Amino acid sequence: MVNKTDSNDREPTDKKRRKTTSVTEPSPTKLSKEEIYTSTIAFEEQEAAKRSPEADSKLFHATCDELRKLFDEIATQKKGDGAASEEVKGKIAEKRIEGSLAFVALKKLNRLDKVRIRDGKEALHKEKLRVDSNRLQLQNLLYEADHLRKEVQRCYLFKSQDEEIELVPVEEFYEKAPETISRPEKTKEDEHARRIARLEWELQQRKELDALCKELHSSKAKVGGEIVSKTERLDSLAPRLKKLLEATRPLQEALDMPIEKGWEIQKTVRLLVQPLYMLYANVTAYGEACDALLSTSVQGDEEEARQIELTGNLECESDDEGGDGGEQRESNSRGSYNRRKASKQQDPMRQKRRALVKPHPLSVTIVIRSKEGKESLALCFRYFPSAGFVTAKCSLVDFEVAGVAAGDIMSQESILNELFEDDNGEASPNPKTKFQLQEVGLDMDKFMTIMKEKDLGKPYKWAQELCGIEFVDSGEKFLAASDKWQKTIPTIVKAIRTRWEARLRLYQQVHELETGTVDTTINLEHNNPIRISSTLLQWTALSYAEYAGSGVTTKFIEQSNGNDLYFRAIVTRGSAKLECYICVPCGFPESAPLWSLSLNWNGKHSAADNAAIREMESWTNSLESAKHPKTILSVQLKRAMSCFDIFLETEGPFYSPAEFTQDKTYLKAFRGRARARPFRIASNGSSSVFTQI
């Protein structure tokens, strides 16, 4: 602990000297408060400028250390034993005085620091103003220099109007121009004089050409007058020719020569686009030469087609969600202007989408009449200029569909599917269509859905060949080789006729099976009647999902592409039930129907777990369509029902009580290690007998 004597001995002598000198200084002259404040401020500013900030910083830290030391000493003396004595109190008072003086020194250092900061800010502000002024002056100079540079460049790039005039070459000028204008002795050496001479020669030539133009205009007006007079004369012949045609109509009807009708058809045909024109011309020629039951016609808006032929532009006026094919056109010019203006204001993306599904106003219809009746199949062909392909849409003529299962056979959407291999019309055959769809933000499925909603047909590949369109890379070209038509048209038309007549025969078979008009009680495979004990309970149509989900058609799923026809027949006998799942290929009758069997009797049995059912399926599917083109389904059904009877009659005795008794004639119920059953009908003289396959 430090006593008072020691602390007084450590006090700096300069402080004692400062105290004694302050007492002996003479009293200053009395000044006002404002003068004192002003002089103090000025003095502190001078002192802040003279004194070093680093020295003041060291003095500040020393003063702070001194204060800490005083605080420690005062605290030590207050905690000591003689804290209440007068001597200690006196020392503490002296320490407080010294601390107060240290605080005064700190305040002064703080004021000096504030003065320095204020002076620095003012100096910084002045420097900023100077820099901004210099920068502004620099920007003005740069702008002025850039302006002068542009003016100089503009002067360099200035071109006189005479430089835009295409003058004759110099050699031709000296060769053809008279010497009074060319003046070769002067212009060959003086480029400016040569330029003026060439301009004079150009002016003279243009004056001569202008005179010639006026002469030709007068000659043109004279010829135009002659044309008008001759046109009026020809127009006066039209009423006379019309009266002449009206007078000869009875003769045309008597001779069966509809001359006027042929003329009207030819006028309409000339308005067809090239693919449809080729289709009409070649199919008509083929029908006249090879197929009398084939006819062609042209439908559509002739006026709109005539406008397209004149303007060369197909207006997209149909709505994306459907419509009647375009708004009615107004005849006056103001209405046409408003339509064009509204069309320009539409969304370009929407216009492109409309253009892709906008067909040409004219279409070609081919009607194929069956050879056995009045039923006809009409094919309507439309051409889409933006998409660049042709679609085909079929419809039935003079034919009424009856029945649910039979009606699926005549579905207009699927009747032409798989006419040729891998051709369902479910995608555009034109390679450029995918890029067009990407541009308008559509995919192929959405595009085909729009086509289906608008009922515009399908773009089959054979339809493109029929119209002479061949796609190479991302483009298209129209083929004109005659041998191309001679090869493709007969093949395609015959394929369509074959499909149409095959569907008619298939429709008749399914309709008879659905309505129960087929006699399923007798089997006449060898012209010897054999009674069938089982009964056809139901014949219905199935979807592809129902057919695939039956669980017994797995082996035939890979052979089917989803475009075939699917049916189910239910055969019963007593408590036993036989479910037959039938797949009729699109190419029927080239491919025979495929039968899958499922037996429900004392459990569920199928070809997967029962050899007898597998043998029944194989025997039923062994029939060929070519031998039974009109009765293949009924023959297969009777064979399946006969096999069903044989299975129950051979299997029934093993169960008690016996539900099924033998009423068929067969030699052996089972044969061999495979225990084959007598499913095959064999001729036995005047009767038939069942034997193993």
ABEGO torsion letter per residue (X at the ends): XBBAAAAAAABBAAAAAAAAAAAABBBBBBBBAAAAAAAAAAAAAAAAAABBAAAAAAAAAAAAAAAAAAAAAAAAAAABAAAABAAAAAAAAAAAAAAAAAAAAAAAAAAAAAAAAAAAAAAAAAAAAAAAAAAAAAAAAAAAAAAAAAAAAAAAABBBAAAABBBBBAAAAAAABBAAAAGAAAAAABAAAAAAAAAAAAAAAAAAAAAAAAAAAAAAAAAAAAAAAAAAAAAAAAAAAAAAAAAAAAAAAAAGBBAAAAAAAAAAAAABBAAAAAAAAAAAAAAAAABAABBBBBBEBAAAAAAAAAAGBBBBABBAAEEAGEBBBBABAAAAAAAAAAAAABBAAAAAAAAAABBBABBBBBBBBBAABABBBBBBBBBBAAAGBBBBBBBBBGBBBBEAAAAAAABAAAAABGABBGBAGABBABAAAAAAAAAAGBBAAAAAAAAAAAGAEBBBAAAAAAAGBBBBEABBBBBABAAAAAAAAAAAAAAAAAAAAAAAAAAAAAAAAAAGABBAABBBAAGBBBBBABBBABBBBBBAAAAAAAGAAAAAAAABAGABBBBBBBBBBEABBBBBBBBBBAAOAABBBBBBBBBBBGEBBBAAABAAAAAAAAAAAABBAAABAAAAAAAAAAAAAAAAAAAAAAAAAABOBBABBBABBBABABBEAAGBBBABBBBBEABBBBBBX
